[in-house]
């Protein structure tokens, strides 16, 4: 693994707060900041892979996929609706 450098500037208050948190976590300031940045990066990347849809659009789109649902599809949709969070 190659090691690269990231240089950052910040104000004294933010550095003090980050250092305090790092000390409480028993980590170096660098390890603490990188860990926090990495966690945020994972959330941003994960969020970019989902597309929230308004409820009415989701229902209309989903219904258009199978205009005449079979009993198996009806069962699958009822299970899906219990596990998928829809915005709206």
Order of alpha helices (4+ residues) and beta strands (2+ residues): alpha-alpha-alpha-alpha
